[in-house]
Amino acid sequence: MFNTIFPKIHKEGYKFLAISIIASFVALLFSKFIGFILVIITVWVYYFFRDPERYPINDESYLVSPADGLITDVSERSGPEELRLENTTYTKVSIFMNVFNCHVNRIPTNGKIEEIYYKPGKFLNASLDKASEENERNFFKIKSNKNDEEIIIVQIAGLIARRIVCEAEQGQELKQGDRIGMIRFGSRVDIYFKNKKVLAKLGQNVVAGESLIASE
């Protein structure tokens, strides 16, 4: 119960939480109203950077969600040209994270990080389709341990987000549900895959590391 009410937070949140706490105390000395508002913001900052444990299915026949949020797109698309995959067709599922979602991202299946590519860009609303082409983003090409299938994860910064945090390294072996990074303050994650049945539904809310996105 304690961990549910007071989850641990991601290391990226320490600085923001400290600033918010100090600002709240200073504001309370001059205005209870402003101080109260800042206290509410401090609580929000704490929960924004929460990093709870997740419990994946541990079955390589399934892909689990790489992010918390709302499924905003399920479609057939060409792969990212940044990874030289524009001539390959994938199923793409987009997950939009609002400012109340947990923003820690996770790997959808057991696999090896074959390539990581960061591309700077704009900060359009992450729910817009053109954000996939114009926003700051980070690409992961993952080789699944099962059948050596390629799975692509793209972290996309949003309207408010200003930093993508990558916690994985090229060549690293990870297990389903392991953390690969986070995006600060509202954003989107796309997952590309082939030869799988889509389980995710448009408009569905999903949980990183637990909700099932696709199966064999």
C-alpha positions in Angstrom: 0.0 0.0 0.0 2.8 2.4 0.9 4.5 1.9 -2.5 1.2 2.5 -4.3 0.7 5.8 -2.5 4.3 6.8 -2.5 6.0 5.2 -5.5 9.7 5.6 -6.1 10.6 8.3 -8.6 12.9 8.3 -11.6 16.3 9.9 -11.0 15.4 12.6 -13.6 12.8 13.9 -11.2 15.0 14.7 -8.2 16.1 18.1 -9.5 12.5 19.2 -10.5 11.1 18.0 -7.2 13.7 19.8 -5.2 13.1 23.1 -7.1 9.3 22.7 -6.6 9.6 22.0 -2.9 11.8 25.0 -2.3 9.6 27.3 -4.4 6.6 26.1 -2.4 8.2 26.9 1.0 9.3 30.3 -0.2 5.9 31.1 -1.6 4.1 30.1 1.6 6.0 32.8 3.4 4.4 35.5 1.3 1.1 34.0 0.1 -0.8 31.0 1.3 -2.8 30.8 -1.9 0.3 30.8 -4.2 2.0 28.5 -1.8 -0.9 26.1 -1.9 -0.9 26.1 -5.7 2.8 25.3 -5.7 2.3 22.5 -3.2 -0.2 21.0 -5.7 2.3 21.4 -8.5 4.9 19.7 -6.3 2.6 16.7 -5.8 2.1 16.5 -9.5 5.9 16.7 -10.2 6.4 13.8 -7.8 3.8 11.6 -9.5 4.9 12.6 -13.0 8.3 11.2 -12.3 7.0 8.0 -10.6 8.8 4.9 -11.6 6.7 1.9 -10.3 7.6 -1.7 -10.7 5.8 -3.5 -13.5 5.2 -7.2 -14.0 5.4 -8.4 -17.6 3.9 -11.6 -18.9 7.4 -13.0 -19.5 6.3 -14.7 -22.7 8.2 -13.9 -26.0 5.1 -14.8 -28.0 3.7 -11.4 -26.9 4.8 -7.8 -27.2 4.0 -5.7 -24.1 3.4 -1.9 -24.3 6.5 0.2 -24.3 4.6 3.1 -22.7 1.7 4.1 -20.5 -1.0 6.0 -22.4 -3.7 6.1 -25.0 -3.5 4.1 -28.3 -4.0 6.8 -31.0 -3.0 4.9 -34.1 -2.9 1.3 -35.4 -1.9 1.2 -39.0 0.4 -0.3 -41.7 3.3 2.1 -42.3 6.8 2.1 -43.8 9.6 1.8 -41.3 11.6 4.9 -40.1 13.9 6.2 -42.8 16.4 7.2 -40.1 17.0 3.4 -39.6 17.0 2.8 -43.4 13.8 0.9 -43.1 11.6 3.1 -45.3 11.2 0.3 -47.9 9.9 -2.2 -45.3 6.2 -2.3 -44.2 5.4 -2.6 -40.5 2.4 -2.5 -38.3 2.7 0.7 -36.2 1.0 1.3 -32.9 1.3 4.8 -31.4 0.8 5.5 -27.7 0.2 9.1 -26.5 1.3 9.9 -23.0 -0.4 12.9 -21.4 1.1 14.8 -18.4 -0.6 12.5 -15.9 0.8 9.2 -17.3 3.9 7.5 -16.1 6.6 8.4 -18.6 9.1 5.6 -18.1 9.4 3.5 -21.3 10.1 -0.2 -21.5 11.2 -2.9 -23.9 8.3 -5.0 -25.3 10.1 -8.3 -25.5 13.4 -10.1 -24.7 16.0 -8.8 -27.1 19.2 -7.1 -28.1 19.5 -3.3 -28.8 21.0 -3.4 -32.2 21.0 0.3 -32.9 20.1 3.6 -31.2 19.7 6.8 -33.2 18.9 10.2 -31.7 17.5 13.0 -33.9 16.9 16.5 -32.7 13.8 18.3 -33.9 10.7 20.4 -33.2 8.2 20.1 -30.3 4.8 19.8 -32.0 1.8 18.2 -30.3 2.9 14.5 -30.0 -0.6 13.4 -30.9 -0.2 14.8 -34.4 0.9 12.4 -37.1 3.6 14.7 -38.4 5.3 14.6 -35.0 6.8 11.3 -36.2 8.7 13.2 -38.9 9.5 16.6 -37.3 9.8 16.3 -33.5 12.8 15.4 -31.4 13.0 11.6 -31.3 15.1 8.6 -30.3 15.0 5.3 -32.2 15.7 1.8 -31.0 16.2 -1.1 -33.3 15.7 -4.3 -31.3 16.4 -7.9 -32.4 14.0 -10.2 -30.6 15.5 -13.3 -29.1 12.7 -15.3 -30.6 13.0 -15.7 -34.4 15.4 -12.7 -34.6 12.5 -10.4 -35.6 13.1 -6.7 -35.7 11.1 -4.4 -33.5 11.4 -0.7 -33.6 10.7 1.7 -30.7 10.6 5.5 -31.3 10.5 7.9 -28.4 8.9 11.2 -29.6 9.1 14.4 -27.6 5.9 16.4 -27.4 4.6 19.9 -27.2 5.8 20.4 -23.6 8.6 17.8 -23.5 12.1 19.1 -24.0 14.3 16.1 -23.3 14.3 12.4 -24.2 16.2 10.3 -21.7 17.8 7.1 -23.0 18.9 4.5 -20.5 19.8 1.6 -22.8 23.0 1.1 -24.8 23.7 -0.3 -28.2 24.5 -4.0 -27.9 22.7 -4.4 -24.6 20.6 -7.5 -23.9 17.3 -6.7 -22.1 14.4 -8.6 -20.8 10.7 -8.0 -21.5 9.6 -5.0 -19.5 13.1 -3.6 -18.7 13.4 0.2 -18.7 14.9 1.8 -21.8 14.3 5.5 -20.8 11.7 8.2 -20.4 10.5 11.4 -22.0 9.9 14.5 -19.8 6.4 16.2 -19.7 4.0 14.8 -22.3 5.0 12.8 -25.4 4.5 9.7 -27.6 6.0 6.3 -28.2 5.6 4.4 -31.5 6.3 0.6 -31.8 6.8 -1.0 -35.2 6.6 -4.8 -35.7 5.8 -7.5 -38.3 4.2 -11.0 -38.5 2.1 -10.5 -35.4 -1.6 -10.2 -34.5 -2.5 -6.8 -33.2 -4.2 -7.0 -29.8 -4.2 -3.3 -29.0 -7.3 -1.3 -29.9 -7.6 2.3 -31.0 -8.7 4.4 -27.9 -7.4 1.8 -25.4 -5.4 2.9 -22.4 -2.3 0.7 -21.9 0.3 0.2 -19.2 4.0 0.0 -20.0 5.5 -3.5 -19.4 2.1 -5.1 -18.8 -0.5 -4.4 -21.4 -0.4 -6.7 -24.5 0.1 -5.0 -27.8 0.5 -8.0 -30.2 0.9 -11.8 -30.2 2.1 -14.5 -32.6 
